[in-house]
Amino acid sequence: CQKDHRPKHKRECKKRAAELRDELLFKQPESSYLGDCPICLIPLALNEGAWKVYGCCSKTVCNGCNFINQRREYEQKLEHACPFCRHLLPKSNAEDKRNIKRRINANDPLALCNSGAQCLNDKKFKTAFKLLSKAAELGDVTAHFNLSIMYSLGQVEKDREKHLYHLEQGSIGGHPSARYNLGNYEWVYGDKERAKKHYMISASLGCDDTIRWLMHAFKKGKVSKEYLAVALRAHQAAVNATKSPQREEAEEAMKRYGEDFDGYSDY
């Protein structure tokens, strides 16, 4: 059929394919790419300082659950262990690296992505690209976002189509910064109404950069007061959803004792 009839409906096929892609692209994600803490099941905050990734199981645990676990360990005089899988925490950097390597060898997407991101920071672009590509194939959303940056900056090859593809994949997966960057691209090179849709979704996932940009755009008369108000409410709802008494208690402890606060061991 494609061979015999495609020339007759090629334009309609392309149009429908674009419509289906947009339906997927502009669908509101259920949550950000981080998802929920696997212990308390409350959405994780976007701020990297609000959670910790454990190399033993590649689980991302919020500070509230980390804090409660540390308090339990102190009170029961237990050795420090992962709050999720209960594997004892590494006592050296070498042991930590061995744990991460095991996860990479097991094709763990998060371990692959985090190692790729570290290589990217160290300007080891070939290794970073290999690890991030593998993680993206396995569905890691942050890997798609990092690959979009590499294609944009020419750290592998400068390719606009691949840059946009990975931005879109990251956006579909709930990455607020990927969505924000895609909105910026549409604002400058594409359709401003499409850009506003991207900004609204990004704001509803809790992206601070989006809100700062929209505040600036409102002052310049580029977005309406009503649009900004909806975005602000959506952003605040996303932020509120990440709060809990345990996380607030942990935040107070970190303010008092510093970011390296370790349960009650300093008492």
Secondary structure, DSSP 8 states (H G I E B T S, - for coil): -HHHHHHHHHHHHHHHHHHHHHHHHTS--SS-TT-B-TTT--B--SSGGGEEEETTTTEEEEHHHHHHHHHHHHHHT---B-TTT--B--SSHHHHHHHHHHHHHTT-HHHHHHHHHHHHHTT-HHHHHHHHHHHHHTT-HHHHHHHHHHHHHTSS---HHHHHHHHHHHHHTT-HHHHHHHHHHHHHHS-HHHHHHHHHHHHHTT-HHHHHHHHHHHHTTSS-HHHHHHHHHHHHHHHHTT--HHHHHHHHHHHHH-TT--TTTT-
